[in-house]
Amino acid sequence: LFFFNLDTDRALVLLEEYCKKLRKPEEQQLKKAIRKVMGIFKSSLFQALLGSFRKKATRHGTTSHTSLPVALACDVLGYPKD
């Protein structure tokens, strides 16, 4: 779970940096949506789900280097995942 927390923190940093760049009036709806996603990442429910996901993935040997939160943030921002 510790690694998922680090990856969630990394995703939050990436999303926050992107939000800072959204200054135009037409970008404010996107900024609001990203902030909502950030709130979800910070929620205890999301963290619990990540813990459950990690346990299942580890049990089945399907862990990867890129976590779910970071992959999502990278997809939204158009960044490479590594």
PyMOL Python script that loads the backbone (N, CA, C, O; Angstrom):
from pymol import cmd

cmd.read_pdbstr("""\
ATOM      1  N   LEU A   1       0.831  -1.202   0.000  1.00  0.00           N
ATOM      2  CA  LEU A   1       0.000   0.000   0.000  1.00  0.00           C
ATOM      3  C   LEU A   1       0.869   1.257   0.000  1.00  0.00           C
ATOM      4  O   LEU A   1       0.482   2.286  -0.553  1.00  0.00           O
ATOM      5  N   PHE A   2       2.041   1.167   0.621  1.00  0.00           N
ATOM      6  CA  PHE A   2       2.936   2.320   0.677  1.00  0.00           C
ATOM      7  C   PHE A   2       3.302   2.809  -0.717  1.00  0.00           C
ATOM      8  O   PHE A   2       3.308   4.015  -0.965  1.00  0.00           O
ATOM      9  N   PHE A   3       3.608   1.883  -1.639  1.00  0.00           N
ATOM     10  CA  PHE A   3       3.975   2.270  -2.997  1.00  0.00           C
ATOM     11  C   PHE A   3       2.812   2.936  -3.707  1.00  0.00           C
ATOM     12  O   PHE A   3       3.005   3.877  -4.477  1.00  0.00           O
ATOM     13  N   PHE A   4       1.610   2.453  -3.454  1.00  0.00           N
ATOM     14  CA  PHE A   4       0.437   3.070  -4.076  1.00  0.00           C
ATOM     15  C   PHE A   4       0.233   4.474  -3.548  1.00  0.00           C
ATOM     16  O   PHE A   4      -0.180   5.360  -4.295  1.00  0.00           O
ATOM     17  N   ASN A   5       0.517   4.696  -2.261  1.00  0.00           N
ATOM     18  CA  ASN A   5       0.406   6.047  -1.714  1.00  0.00           C
ATOM     19  C   ASN A   5       1.405   6.973  -2.383  1.00  0.00           C
ATOM     20  O   ASN A   5       1.077   8.118  -2.695  1.00  0.00           O
ATOM     21  N   LEU A   6       2.621   6.492  -2.609  1.00  0.00           N
ATOM     22  CA  LEU A   6       3.626   7.310  -3.294  1.00  0.00           C
ATOM     23  C   LEU A   6       3.181   7.620  -4.719  1.00  0.00           C
ATOM     24  O   LEU A   6       3.337   8.747  -5.191  1.00  0.00           O
ATOM     25  N   ASP A   7       2.626   6.621  -5.405  1.00  0.00           N
ATOM     26  CA  ASP A   7       2.172   6.829  -6.776  1.00  0.00           C
ATOM     27  C   ASP A   7       0.979   7.772  -6.819  1.00  0.00           C
ATOM     28  O   ASP A   7       0.866   8.588  -7.734  1.00  0.00           O
ATOM     29  N   THR A   8       0.099   7.670  -5.851  1.00  0.00           N
ATOM     30  CA  THR A   8      -1.033   8.596  -5.775  1.00  0.00           C
ATOM     31  C   THR A   8      -0.525  10.007  -5.542  1.00  0.00           C
ATOM     32  O   THR A   8      -1.012  10.955  -6.158  1.00  0.00           O
ATOM     33  N   ASP A   9       0.447  10.149  -4.660  1.00  0.00           N
ATOM     34  CA  ASP A   9       1.041  11.467  -4.414  1.00  0.00           C
ATOM     35  C   ASP A   9       1.667  12.026  -5.688  1.00  0.00           C
ATOM     36  O   ASP A   9       1.533  13.214  -5.982  1.00  0.00           O
ATOM     37  N   ARG A  10       2.349  11.166  -6.440  1.00  0.00           N
ATOM     38  CA  ARG A  10       2.963  11.596  -7.711  1.00  0.00           C
ATOM     39  C   ARG A  10       1.888  12.048  -8.695  1.00  0.00           C
ATOM     40  O   ARG A  10       2.041  13.067  -9.369  1.00  0.00           O
ATOM     41  N   ALA A  11       0.803  11.284  -8.772  1.00  0.00           N
ATOM     42  CA  ALA A  11      -0.298  11.651  -9.661  1.00  0.00           C
ATOM     43  C   ALA A  11      -0.898  12.991  -9.242  1.00  0.00           C
ATOM     44  O   ALA A  11      -1.206  13.828 -10.090  1.00  0.00           O
ATOM     45  N   LEU A  12      -1.062  13.190  -7.948  1.00  0.00           N
ATOM     46  CA  LEU A  12      -1.620  14.453  -7.464  1.00  0.00           C
ATOM     47  C   LEU A  12      -0.711  15.630  -7.801  1.00  0.00           C
ATOM     48  O   LEU A  12      -1.193  16.706  -8.156  1.00  0.00           O
ATOM     49  N   VAL A  13       0.590  15.432  -7.692  1.00  0.00           N
ATOM     50  CA  VAL A  13       1.544  16.496  -8.046  1.00  0.00           C
ATOM     51  C   VAL A  13       1.424  16.832  -9.530  1.00  0.00           C
ATOM     52  O   VAL A  13       1.388  18.006  -9.901  1.00  0.00           O
ATOM     53  N   LEU A  14       1.362  15.801 -10.384  1.00  0.00           N
ATOM     54  CA  LEU A  14       1.228  16.030 -11.824  1.00  0.00           C
ATOM     55  C   LEU A  14      -0.067  16.782 -12.151  1.00  0.00           C
ATOM     56  O   LEU A  14      -0.069  17.716 -12.952  1.00  0.00           O
ATOM     57  N   LEU A  15      -1.153  16.365 -11.525  1.00  0.00           N
ATOM     58  CA  LEU A  15      -2.437  17.023 -11.786  1.00  0.00           C
ATOM     59  C   LEU A  15      -2.437  18.465 -11.277  1.00  0.00           C
ATOM     60  O   LEU A  15      -2.985  19.356 -11.926  1.00  0.00           O
ATOM     61  N   GLU A  16      -1.831  18.688 -10.132  1.00  0.00           N
ATOM     62  CA  GLU A  16      -1.756  20.049  -9.580  1.00  0.00           C
ATOM     63  C   GLU A  16      -0.936  20.952 -10.491  1.00  0.00           C
ATOM     64  O   GLU A  16      -1.317  22.097 -10.737  1.00  0.00           O
ATOM     65  N   GLU A  17       0.179  20.449 -10.989  1.00  0.00           N
ATOM     66  CA  GLU A  17       1.010  21.235 -11.911  1.00  0.00           C
ATOM     67  C   GLU A  17       0.216  21.588 -13.168  1.00  0.00           C
ATOM     68  O   GLU A  17       0.293  22.711 -13.666  1.00  0.00           O
ATOM     69  N   TYR A  18      -0.531  20.639 -13.663  1.00  0.00           N
ATOM     70  CA  TYR A  18      -1.337  20.886 -14.861  1.00  0.00           C
ATOM     71  C   TYR A  18      -2.420  21.921 -14.572  1.00  0.00           C
ATOM     72  O   TYR A  18      -2.673  22.803 -15.393  1.00  0.00           O
ATOM     73  N   CYS A  19      -3.054  21.818 -13.416  1.00  0.00           N
ATOM     74  CA  CYS A  19      -4.114  22.769 -13.055  1.00  0.00           C
ATOM     75  C   CYS A  19      -3.585  24.206 -13.012  1.00  0.00           C
ATOM     76  O   CYS A  19      -4.286  25.146 -13.388  1.00  0.00           O
ATOM     77  N   LYS A  20      -2.363  24.359 -12.557  1.00  0.00           N
ATOM     78  CA  LYS A  20      -1.760  25.696 -12.479  1.00  0.00           C
ATOM     79  C   LYS A  20      -1.630  26.340 -13.860  1.00  0.00           C
ATOM     80  O   LYS A  20      -1.606  27.565 -13.977  1.00  0.00           O
ATOM     81  N   LYS A  21      -1.547  25.516 -14.898  1.00  0.00           N
ATOM     82  CA  LYS A  21      -1.405  26.018 -16.263  1.00  0.00           C
ATOM     83  C   LYS A  21      -2.747  26.393 -16.889  1.00  0.00           C
ATOM     84  O   LYS A  21      -2.786  27.056 -17.925  1.00  0.00           O
ATOM     85  N   LEU A  22      -3.833  25.976 -16.270  1.00  0.00           N
ATOM     86  CA  LEU A  22      -5.169  26.235 -16.814  1.00  0.00           C
ATOM     87  C   LEU A  22      -5.674  27.581 -16.298  1.00  0.00           C
ATOM     88  O   LEU A  22      -6.218  27.672 -15.197  1.00  0.00           O
ATOM     89  N   ARG A  23      -5.490  28.606 -17.094  1.00  0.00           N
ATOM     90  CA  ARG A  23      -5.836  29.968 -16.670  1.00  0.00           C
ATOM     91  C   ARG A  23      -6.927  30.614 -17.522  1.00  0.00           C
ATOM     92  O   ARG A  23      -7.586  31.559 -17.089  1.00  0.00           O
ATOM     93  N   LYS A  24      -7.108  30.106 -18.713  1.00  0.00           N
ATOM     94  CA  LYS A  24      -8.095  30.704 -19.618  1.00  0.00           C
ATOM     95  C   LYS A  24      -9.510  30.385 -19.127  1.00  0.00           C
ATOM     96  O   LYS A  24      -9.746  29.337 -18.526  1.00  0.00           O
ATOM     97  N   PRO A  25     -10.442  31.295 -19.388  1.00  0.00           N
ATOM     98  CA  PRO A  25     -11.834  31.048 -18.957  1.00  0.00           C
ATOM     99  C   PRO A  25     -12.402  29.739 -19.495  1.00  0.00           C
ATOM    100  O   PRO A  25     -13.140  29.051 -18.790  1.00  0.00           O
ATOM    101  N   GLU A  26     -12.070  29.391 -20.722  1.00  0.00           N
ATOM    102  CA  GLU A  26     -12.613  28.160 -21.311  1.00  0.00           C
ATOM    103  C   GLU A  26     -11.977  26.899 -20.716  1.00  0.00           C
ATOM    104  O   GLU A  26     -12.465  25.794 -20.955  1.00  0.00           O
ATOM    105  N   GLU A  27     -10.907  27.049 -19.951  1.00  0.00           N
ATOM    106  CA  GLU A  27     -10.244  25.906 -19.324  1.00  0.00           C
ATOM    107  C   GLU A  27     -10.722  25.644 -17.894  1.00  0.00           C
ATOM    108  O   GLU A  27     -10.324  24.657 -17.276  1.00  0.00           O
ATOM    109  N   GLN A  28     -11.565  26.518 -17.378  1.00  0.00           N
ATOM    110  CA  GLN A  28     -11.966  26.405 -15.976  1.00  0.00           C
ATOM    111  C   GLN A  28     -12.835  25.184 -15.687  1.00  0.00           C
ATOM    112  O   GLN A  28     -12.787  24.635 -14.586  1.00  0.00           O
ATOM    113  N   GLN A  29     -13.623  24.760 -16.660  1.00  0.00           N
ATOM    114  CA  GLN A  29     -14.429  23.553 -16.464  1.00  0.00           C
ATOM    115  C   GLN A  29     -13.522  22.327 -16.357  1.00  0.00           C
ATOM    116  O   GLN A  29     -13.759  21.448 -15.528  1.00  0.00           O
ATOM    117  N   LEU A  30     -12.488  22.267 -17.191  1.00  0.00           N
ATOM    118  CA  LEU A  30     -11.518  21.184 -17.120  1.00  0.00           C
ATOM    119  C   LEU A  30     -10.790  21.222 -15.781  1.00  0.00           C
ATOM    120  O   LEU A  30     -10.590  20.185 -15.148  1.00  0.00           O
ATOM    121  N   LYS A  31     -10.397  22.407 -15.355  1.00  0.00           N
ATOM    122  CA  LYS A  31      -9.709  22.562 -14.075  1.00  0.00           C
ATOM    123  C   LYS A  31     -10.584  22.054 -12.930  1.00  0.00           C
ATOM    124  O   LYS A  31     -10.096  21.385 -12.018  1.00  0.00           O
ATOM    125  N   LYS A  32     -11.857  22.368 -12.981  1.00  0.00           N
ATOM    126  CA  LYS A  32     -12.792  21.918 -11.948  1.00  0.00           C
ATOM    127  C   LYS A  32     -12.891  20.389 -11.946  1.00  0.00           C
ATOM    128  O   LYS A  32     -12.916  19.770 -10.882  1.00  0.00           O
ATOM    129  N   ALA A  33     -12.947  19.788 -13.126  1.00  0.00           N
ATOM    130  CA  ALA A  33     -13.034  18.330 -13.236  1.00  0.00           C
ATOM    131  C   ALA A  33     -11.762  17.658 -12.700  1.00  0.00           C
ATOM    132  O   ALA A  33     -11.831  16.636 -12.018  1.00  0.00           O
ATOM    133  N   ILE A  34     -10.624  18.235 -13.014  1.00  0.00           N
ATOM    134  CA  ILE A  34      -9.360  17.674 -12.531  1.00  0.00           C
ATOM    135  C   ILE A  34      -9.288  17.780 -11.012  1.00  0.00           C
ATOM    136  O   ILE A  34      -8.824  16.852 -10.350  1.00  0.00           O
ATOM    137  N   ARG A  35      -9.734  18.879 -10.464  1.00  0.00           N
ATOM    138  CA  ARG A  35      -9.754  19.037  -9.010  1.00  0.00           C
ATOM    139  C   ARG A  35     -10.668  18.000  -8.356  1.00  0.00           C
ATOM    140  O   ARG A  35     -10.382  17.516  -7.260  1.00  0.00           O
ATOM    141  N   LYS A  36     -11.754  17.666  -9.024  1.00  0.00           N
ATOM    142  CA  LYS A  36     -12.662  16.635  -8.522  1.00  0.00           C
ATOM    143  C   LYS A  36     -11.944  15.278  -8.493  1.00  0.00           C
ATOM    144  O   LYS A  36     -12.055  14.534  -7.519  1.00  0.00           O
ATOM    145  N   VAL A  37     -11.213  14.965  -9.561  1.00  0.00           N
ATOM    146  CA  VAL A  37     -10.437  13.724  -9.607  1.00  0.00           C
ATOM    147  C   VAL A  37      -9.395  13.719  -8.488  1.00  0.00           C
ATOM    148  O   VAL A  37      -9.175  12.691  -7.849  1.00  0.00           O
ATOM    149  N   MET A  38      -8.767  14.844  -8.257  1.00  0.00           N
ATOM    150  CA  MET A  38      -7.778  14.945  -7.190  1.00  0.00           C
ATOM    151  C   MET A  38      -8.420  14.646  -5.836  1.00  0.00           C
ATOM    152  O   MET A  38      -7.824  13.967  -5.000  1.00  0.00           O
ATOM    153  N   GLY A  39      -9.622  15.148  -5.624  1.00  0.00           N
ATOM    154  CA  GLY A  39     -10.341  14.872  -4.385  1.00  0.00           C
ATOM    155  C   GLY A  39     -10.629  13.386  -4.222  1.00  0.00           C
ATOM    156  O   GLY A  39     -10.552  12.843  -3.120  1.00  0.00           O
ATOM    157  N   ILE A  40     -10.959  12.742  -5.326  1.00  0.00           N
ATOM    158  CA  ILE A  40     -11.202  11.293  -5.288  1.00  0.00           C
ATOM    159  C   ILE A  40      -9.925  10.557  -4.921  1.00  0.00           C
ATOM    160  O   ILE A  40      -9.951   9.648  -4.091  1.00  0.00           O
ATOM    161  N   PHE A  41      -8.799  10.940  -5.533  1.00  0.00           N
ATOM    162  CA  PHE A  41      -7.520  10.303  -5.226  1.00  0.00           C
ATOM    163  C   PHE A  41      -7.184  10.432  -3.742  1.00  0.00           C
ATOM    164  O   PHE A  41      -6.575   9.533  -3.162  1.00  0.00           O
ATOM    165  N   LYS A  42      -7.579  11.544  -3.129  1.00  0.00           N
ATOM    166  CA  LYS A  42      -7.273  11.800  -1.717  1.00  0.00           C
ATOM    167  C   LYS A  42      -8.228  11.082  -0.767  1.00  0.00           C
ATOM    168  O   LYS A  42      -7.957  11.005   0.431  1.00  0.00           O
ATOM    169  N   SER A  43      -9.321  10.566  -1.272  1.00  0.00           N
ATOM    170  CA  SER A  43     -10.337   9.969  -0.402  1.00  0.00           C
ATOM    171  C   SER A  43      -9.866   8.643   0.191  1.00  0.00           C
ATOM    172  O   SER A  43      -9.084   7.910  -0.415  1.00  0.00           O
ATOM    173  N   SER A  44     -10.361   8.362   1.383  1.00  0.00           N
ATOM    174  CA  SER A  44     -10.010   7.100   2.041  1.00  0.00           C
ATOM    175  C   SER A  44     -10.598   5.912   1.288  1.00  0.00           C
ATOM    176  O   SER A  44      -9.998   4.837   1.279  1.00  0.00           O
ATOM    177  N   LEU A  45     -11.747   6.078   0.662  1.00  0.00           N
ATOM    178  CA  LEU A  45     -12.340   4.991  -0.116  1.00  0.00           C
ATOM    179  C   LEU A  45     -11.421   4.616  -1.281  1.00  0.00           C
ATOM    180  O   LEU A  45     -11.169   3.432  -1.508  1.00  0.00           O
ATOM    181  N   PHE A  46     -10.923   5.603  -2.017  1.00  0.00           N
ATOM    182  CA  PHE A  46     -10.032   5.329  -3.140  1.00  0.00           C
ATOM    183  C   PHE A  46      -8.762   4.630  -2.656  1.00  0.00           C
ATOM    184  O   PHE A  46      -8.293   3.677  -3.278  1.00  0.00           O
ATOM    185  N   GLN A  47      -8.212   5.108  -1.545  1.00  0.00           N
ATOM    186  CA  GLN A  47      -7.004   4.488  -1.000  1.00  0.00           C
ATOM    187  C   GLN A  47      -7.263   3.036  -0.608  1.00  0.00           C
ATOM    188  O   GLN A  47      -6.409   2.175  -0.819  1.00  0.00           O
ATOM    189  N   ALA A  48      -8.430   2.762  -0.041  1.00  0.00           N
ATOM    190  CA  ALA A  48      -8.786   1.391   0.328  1.00  0.00           C
ATOM    191  C   ALA A  48      -8.923   0.510  -0.921  1.00  0.00           C
ATOM    192  O   ALA A  48      -8.480  -0.638  -0.932  1.00  0.00           O
ATOM    193  N   LEU A  49      -9.533   1.054  -1.954  1.00  0.00           N
ATOM    194  CA  LEU A  49      -9.672   0.303  -3.203  1.00  0.00           C
ATOM    195  C   LEU A  49      -8.309   0.007  -3.824  1.00  0.00           C
ATOM    196  O   LEU A  49      -8.091  -1.078  -4.361  1.00  0.00           O
ATOM    197  N   LEU A  50      -7.402   0.967  -3.750  1.00  0.00           N
ATOM    198  CA  LEU A  50      -6.048   0.731  -4.268  1.00  0.00           C
ATOM    199  C   LEU A  50      -5.362  -0.381  -3.491  1.00  0.00           C
ATOM    200  O   LEU A  50      -4.684  -1.227  -4.073  1.00  0.00           O
ATOM    201  N   GLY A  51      -5.540  -0.377  -2.182  1.00  0.00           N
ATOM    202  CA  GLY A  51      -4.954  -1.426  -1.358  1.00  0.00           C
ATOM    203  C   GLY A  51      -5.484  -2.786  -1.757  1.00  0.00           C
ATOM    204  O   GLY A  51      -4.724  -3.749  -1.858  1.00  0.00           O
ATOM    205  N   SER A  52      -6.770  -2.868  -1.982  1.00  0.00           N
ATOM    206  CA  SER A  52      -7.395  -4.124  -2.398  1.00  0.00           C
ATOM    207  C   SER A  52      -6.894  -4.539  -3.776  1.00  0.00           C
ATOM    208  O   SER A  52      -6.597  -5.712  -4.002  1.00  0.00           O
ATOM    209  N   PHE A  53      -6.799  -3.589  -4.693  1.00  0.00           N
ATOM    210  CA  PHE A  53      -6.302  -3.855  -6.043  1.00  0.00           C
ATOM    211  C   PHE A  53      -4.873  -4.383  -5.992  1.00  0.00           C
ATOM    212  O   PHE A  53      -4.531  -5.343  -6.684  1.00  0.00           O
ATOM    213  N   ARG A  54      -4.050  -3.754  -5.175  1.00  0.00           N
ATOM    214  CA  ARG A  54      -2.648  -4.164  -5.072  1.00  0.00           C
ATOM    215  C   ARG A  54      -2.544  -5.588  -4.519  1.00  0.00           C
ATOM    216  O   ARG A  54      -1.762  -6.396  -5.018  1.00  0.00           O
ATOM    217  N   LYS A  55      -3.328  -5.886  -3.499  1.00  0.00           N
ATOM    218  CA  LYS A  55      -3.283  -7.237  -2.923  1.00  0.00           C
ATOM    219  C   LYS A  55      -3.673  -8.286  -3.959  1.00  0.00           C
ATOM    220  O   LYS A  55      -3.027  -9.329  -4.066  1.00  0.00           O
ATOM    221  N   LYS A  56      -4.731  -8.009  -4.721  1.00  0.00           N
ATOM    222  CA  LYS A  56      -5.170  -8.958  -5.750  1.00  0.00           C
ATOM    223  C   LYS A  56      -4.124  -9.096  -6.849  1.00  0.00           C
ATOM    224  O   LYS A  56      -3.828 -10.204  -7.296  1.00  0.00           O
ATOM    225  N   ALA A  57      -3.571  -7.977  -7.278  1.00  0.00           N
ATOM    226  CA  ALA A  57      -2.566  -8.005  -8.347  1.00  0.00           C
ATOM    227  C   ALA A  57      -1.324  -8.760  -7.894  1.00  0.00           C
ATOM    228  O   ALA A  57      -0.741  -9.519  -8.667  1.00  0.00           O
ATOM    229  N   THR A  58      -0.922  -8.555  -6.654  1.00  0.00           N
ATOM    230  CA  THR A  58       0.252  -9.250  -6.122  1.00  0.00           C
ATOM    231  C   THR A  58      -0.012 -10.749  -6.042  1.00  0.00           C
ATOM    232  O   THR A  58       0.851 -11.560  -6.377  1.00  0.00           O
ATOM    233  N   ARG A  59      -1.211 -11.106  -5.597  1.00  0.00           N
ATOM    234  CA  ARG A  59      -1.586 -12.525  -5.490  1.00  0.00           C
ATOM    235  C   ARG A  59      -1.573 -13.209  -6.848  1.00  0.00           C
ATOM    236  O   ARG A  59      -1.203 -14.378  -6.957  1.00  0.00           O
ATOM    237  N   HIS A  60      -1.976 -12.482  -7.878  1.00  0.00           N
ATOM    238  CA  HIS A  60      -2.053 -13.057  -9.223  1.00  0.00           C
ATOM    239  C   HIS A  60      -0.798 -12.797 -10.052  1.00  0.00           C
ATOM    240  O   HIS A  60      -0.719 -13.203 -11.211  1.00  0.00           O
ATOM    241  N   GLY A  61       0.178 -12.122  -9.456  1.00  0.00           N
ATOM    242  CA  GLY A  61       1.426 -11.860 -10.161  1.00  0.00           C
ATOM    243  C   GLY A  61       1.284 -10.888 -11.318  1.00  0.00           C
ATOM    244  O   GLY A  61       2.023 -10.975 -12.298  1.00  0.00           O
ATOM    245  N   THR A  62       0.336  -9.958 -11.210  1.00  0.00           N
ATOM    246  CA  THR A  62       0.094  -9.029 -12.319  1.00  0.00           C
ATOM    247  C   THR A  62       0.438  -7.594 -11.954  1.00  0.00           C
ATOM    248  O   THR A  62      -0.128  -6.667 -12.533  1.00  0.00           O
ATOM    249  N   THR A  63       1.348  -7.383 -11.010  1.00  0.00           N
ATOM    250  CA  THR A  63       1.730  -6.018 -10.673  1.00  0.00           C
ATOM    251  C   THR A  63       2.541  -5.425 -11.812  1.00  0.00           C
ATOM    252  O   THR A  63       3.226  -6.144 -12.539  1.00  0.00           O
ATOM    253  N   SER A  64       2.461  -4.129 -11.960  1.00  0.00           N
ATOM    254  CA  SER A  64       3.234  -3.447 -12.995  1.00  0.00           C
ATOM    255  C   SER A  64       3.977  -2.286 -12.373  1.00  0.00           C
ATOM    256  O   SER A  64       3.751  -1.950 -11.210  1.00  0.00           O
ATOM    257  N   HIS A  65       4.858  -1.676 -13.134  1.00  0.00           N
ATOM    258  CA  HIS A  65       5.630  -0.543 -12.622  1.00  0.00           C
ATOM    259  C   HIS A  65       4.795   0.713 -12.530  1.00  0.00           C
ATOM    260  O   HIS A  65       5.080   1.581 -11.705  1.00  0.00           O
ATOM    261  N   THR A  66       3.786   0.830 -13.344  1.00  0.00           N
ATOM    262  CA  THR A  66       2.957   2.031 -13.347  1.00  0.00           C
ATOM    263  C   THR A  66       1.667   1.748 -12.591  1.00  0.00           C
ATOM    264  O   THR A  66       0.949   0.797 -12.901  1.00  0.00           O
ATOM    265  N   SER A  67       1.382   2.580 -11.598  1.00  0.00           N
ATOM    266  CA  SER A  67       0.182   2.369 -10.806  1.00  0.00           C
ATOM    267  C   SER A  67      -1.031   2.982 -11.491  1.00  0.00           C
ATOM    268  O   SER A  67      -0.909   3.767 -12.431  1.00  0.00           O
ATOM    269  N   LEU A  68      -2.184   2.609 -11.004  1.00  0.00           N
ATOM    270  CA  LEU A  68      -3.438   3.116 -11.536  1.00  0.00           C
ATOM    271  C   LEU A  68      -3.530   4.641 -11.463  1.00  0.00           C
ATOM    272  O   LEU A  68      -3.862   5.259 -12.474  1.00  0.00           O
ATOM    273  N   PRO A  69      -3.250   5.290 -10.307  1.00  0.00           N
ATOM    274  CA  PRO A  69      -3.371   6.752 -10.254  1.00  0.00           C
ATOM    275  C   PRO A  69      -2.410   7.466 -11.196  1.00  0.00           C
ATOM    276  O   PRO A  69      -2.785   8.432 -11.859  1.00  0.00           O
ATOM    277  N   VAL A  70      -1.180   6.992 -11.253  1.00  0.00           N
ATOM    278  CA  VAL A  70      -0.192   7.638 -12.125  1.00  0.00           C
ATOM    279  C   VAL A  70      -0.557   7.421 -13.583  1.00  0.00           C
ATOM    280  O   VAL A  70      -0.435   8.341 -14.391  1.00  0.00           O
ATOM    281  N   ALA A  71      -1.003   6.226 -13.934  1.00  0.00           N
ATOM    282  CA  ALA A  71      -1.401   5.945 -15.314  1.00  0.00           C
ATOM    283  C   ALA A  71      -2.556   6.849 -15.725  1.00  0.00           C
ATOM    284  O   ALA A  71      -2.561   7.382 -16.834  1.00  0.00           O
ATOM    285  N   LEU A  72      -3.526   7.023 -14.847  1.00  0.00           N
ATOM    286  CA  LEU A  72      -4.661   7.888 -15.132  1.00  0.00           C
ATOM    287  C   LEU A  72      -4.217   9.337 -15.303  1.00  0.00           C
ATOM    288  O   LEU A  72      -4.620  10.006 -16.254  1.00  0.00           O
ATOM    289  N   ALA A  73      -3.395   9.813 -14.391  1.00  0.00           N
ATOM    290  CA  ALA A  73      -2.908  11.194 -14.476  1.00  0.00           C
ATOM    291  C   ALA A  73      -2.106  11.407 -15.757  1.00  0.00           C
ATOM    292  O   ALA A  73      -2.264  12.426 -16.428  1.00  0.00           O
ATOM    293  N   CYS A  74      -1.255  10.459 -16.092  1.00  0.00           N
ATOM    294  CA  CYS A  74      -0.448  10.580 -17.311  1.00  0.00           C
ATOM    295  C   CYS A  74      -1.324  10.576 -18.552  1.00  0.00           C
ATOM    296  O   CYS A  74      -1.073  11.329 -19.493  1.00  0.00           O
ATOM    297  N   ASP A  75      -2.347   9.736 -18.561  1.00  0.00           N
ATOM    298  CA  ASP A  75      -3.268   9.713 -19.703  1.00  0.00           C
ATOM    299  C   ASP A  75      -3.986  11.046 -19.852  1.00  0.00           C
ATOM    300  O   ASP A  75      -4.105  11.569 -20.960  1.00  0.00           O
ATOM    301  N   VAL A  76      -4.466  11.598 -18.741  1.00  0.00           N
ATOM    302  CA  VAL A  76      -5.184  12.876 -18.772  1.00  0.00           C
ATOM    303  C   VAL A  76      -4.270  13.990 -19.262  1.00  0.00           C
ATOM    304  O   VAL A  76      -4.683  14.851 -20.039  1.00  0.00           O
ATOM    305  N   LEU A  77      -3.018  13.961 -18.796  1.00  0.00           N
ATOM    306  CA  LEU A  77      -2.101  15.049 -19.111  1.00  0.00           C
ATOM    307  C   LEU A  77      -1.307  14.816 -20.390  1.00  0.00           C
ATOM    308  O   LEU A  77      -0.620  15.721 -20.865  1.00  0.00           O
ATOM    309  N   GLY A  78      -1.392  13.620 -20.949  1.00  0.00           N
ATOM    310  CA  GLY A  78      -0.659  13.319 -22.173  1.00  0.00           C
ATOM    311  C   GLY A  78       0.823  13.107 -21.931  1.00  0.00           C
ATOM    312  O   GLY A  78       1.631  13.282 -22.843  1.00  0.00           O
ATOM    313  N   TYR A  79       1.200  12.723 -20.682  1.00  0.00           N
ATOM    314  CA  TYR A  79       2.589  12.468 -20.342  1.00  0.00           C
ATOM    315  C   TYR A  79       2.916  11.006 -20.568  1.00  0.00           C
ATOM    316  O   TYR A  79       2.030  10.153 -20.511  1.00  0.00           O
ATOM    317  N   PRO A  80       4.205  10.703 -20.827  1.00  0.00           N
ATOM    318  CA  PRO A  80       4.589   9.289 -20.874  1.00  0.00           C
ATOM    319  C   PRO A  80       4.471   8.697 -19.472  1.00  0.00           C
ATOM    320  O   PRO A  80       4.646   9.415 -18.487  1.00  0.00           O
ATOM    321  N   LYS A  81       4.183   7.425 -19.368  1.00  0.00           N
ATOM    322  CA  LYS A  81       3.945   6.790 -18.073  1.00  0.00           C
ATOM    323  C   LYS A  81       5.226   6.471 -17.307  1.00  0.00           C
ATOM    324  O   LYS A  81       5.157   6.241 -16.099  1.00  0.00           O
ATOM    325  N   ASP A  82       6.372   6.447 -17.942  1.00  0.00           N
ATOM    326  CA  ASP A  82       7.619   6.096 -17.248  1.00  0.00           C
ATOM    327  C   ASP A  82       8.446   7.300 -16.939  1.00  0.00           C
ATOM    328  O   ASP A  82       9.525   7.175 -16.358  1.00  0.00           O
TER     329      ASP A  82
END
""", "prot")
cmd.dss("prot")
cmd.show_as("cartoon", "prot")
cmd.util.cbc("prot")
cmd.orient("prot")
